[in-house]
């Protein structure tokens, strides 16, 4: 029998990267896939140990900031949901794309046409939306109808200088009823339709991480990002000069499950020369390499807190 | 007062490119925007002179082929509509993406998951669609819902070797109720979501033009394409070694109207140093240059037929 093993885990001892934790003063946490799993109508469930892990960071004296690309609800509503799940989290501890976009729109006198989730609309209440001179696109889910995408397209193509602001650039995410396309896919669609380049507000944009660091009053080299997305969390934070850990929960585990199913299928067919070292996964991403890998947030916090007391 | 003039038209005499028509034995006609305008529920209206122009080509002894990226109906239904509008056109004179895709699917033993217009589905009746091993995407219009795009995405992401076949790569087209996003936009969306490159069946793919030429038994250098789309019609045909004319009807006129409105707006604001030579339009496309420009199909046929008798 072939024995399945988590990819890359074997050869990489915790201590190996823990040494690089010196000087950490602030922690930036991704939310979905790190604190909790699921979403959709059900609301999701906390990932085991993550509620306590947040408490431990707060008790340790480390500064803490939550950094999410969530755009299916206002920041207030999203935080209330996390509080109901048991997390010690406040609205003003969260960096989210919609409030960041609102600041940019105000600064540049932009009047948005919104293609976003119904529950996100109140975030833009204070802005003038008549005679729009830009399009803001978020994770609109079922609002990504042909009709709505056409409307956004017509606004853009009618502008002398088309401005498309995208709240994130994710490809897909997992909900309880399966994989769902994310905002980045529709951003690419409009980019192609109008021959424009979107401005991304949210991870992995450098400005987004810088804004989270500014809130914590911590320098990039003093901060560590913990996320499940190799490109948006890990790559984005590293581009900004931060260190970054990838957790093996959330999106990571979706990918692993897909690969595991494919692997088992190939083994069954005996068409594949099985080698765990060639296992394709995020830990062998061609462009991004995390500073460390942990099974979950609880394990990451264990190591970070231990390192603090050395 | 500023005088508006059709862009680029002034300096380019017909005779200039008519000289290059020697040796033409076959004509390939785009349909939408060349034969008729509109579409949608209403069905559209013939462009003045185009019904007679088709008759004149047929009477001239030139070989004729219609080449369309239309995928909102079966070829049979589409041709029946054109016949009702008054055109002398037969099903077997039309090269269309869906029948071409069917041939490819059969040759490669592919079982498609279809994301197409309801009216196109019968075109794939003869194919096994159980346990799909590829996705075929057409101009699905209102079928481009979030739900349907997610379904196509899940099929692709679950395949060991994801194959995405796109019936065209158009950005948008005009219907009576305004501009509509075309299949290419959703092709780009799925390409990004799954990190794949679609195989395009339809214009501007070289194979598609080659198949039209083979039906006419004419060499590329003996054929001329007449279309309204600078990239898909003109660029595609030229890539294949054919000559190509752009008509100033259909898509061309949509673009001109948009530019004209913008131009008038800028003139009104007095923010623009008006210069017709700088007018941005398809005739100054950065990569593609047509062999000639005509106001409409009737004018093109006039010149081609005259040239035949020299």
Contacts between the chains, C-beta under 8 A, distances in Angstrom:
chain1	res1	chain2	res2	distance
A	140	B	146	7.9
A	141	B	146	6.2
A	142	B	145	8.0
A	142	B	146	5.1
A	142	B	147	7.4
A	143	B	146	7.6
A	144	B	145	7.9
A	144	B	146	4.3
A	144	B	149	7.4
A	145	B	142	8.0
A	145	B	144	7.9
A	145	B	145	5.8
A	145	B	146	6.8
A	146	B	140	7.9
A	146	B	141	6.2
A	146	B	142	5.1
A	146	B	143	7.6
A	146	B	144	4.3
A	146	B	145	6.8
A	146	B	181	7.1
A	147	B	142	7.5
A	149	B	144	7.4
A	149	B	181	6.0
A	149	B	185	7.9
A	150	B	178	7.5
A	150	B	179	7.3
A	150	B	180	5.9
A	150	B	181	5.6
A	153	B	172	6.9
A	153	B	179	7.0
A	153	B	181	5.6
A	153	B	185	7.9
A	154	B	178	6.4
A	154	B	179	5.8
A	157	B	172	7.6
A	157	B	179	6.6
A	157	B	258	7.1
A	158	B	258	7.3
A	160	B	262	5.9
A	160	B	265	7.7
A	160	B	266	7.6
A	171	B	192	6.5
A	171	B	193	5.1
A	171	B	195	7.9
A	172	B	153	6.9
A	172	B	157	7.5
A	172	B	193	6.0
A	178	B	150	7.6
A	178	B	154	6.4
A	179	B	150	7.3
A	179	B	153	7.0
A	179	B	154	5.8
A	179	B	157	6.5
A	180	B	150	5.9
A	181	B	146	7.1
A	181	B	149	6.0
A	181	B	150	5.6
A	181	B	153	5.6
A	181	B	189	7.5
A	181	B	193	5.8
A	184	B	192	6.5
A	185	B	149	7.9
A	185	B	153	7.9
A	185	B	189	4.6
A	185	B	190	7.6
A	185	B	192	5.6
A	185	B	193	4.7
A	186	B	189	6.4
A	188	B	188	5.2
A	188	B	189	5.7
A	188	B	191	7.6
A	188	B	192	4.1
A	189	B	181	7.5
A	189	B	185	4.6
A	189	B	186	6.4
A	189	B	188	5.7
A	189	B	189	4.2
A	190	B	185	7.6
A	191	B	188	7.6
A	192	B	171	6.5
A	192	B	184	6.5
A	192	B	185	5.6
A	192	B	188	4.1
A	193	B	171	5.1
A	193	B	172	6.0
A	193	B	181	5.8
A	193	B	185	4.7
A	195	B	171	7.9
A	258	B	157	7.2
A	258	B	158	7.4
A	262	B	160	6.0
A	265	B	160	7.8
A	266	B	160	7.7
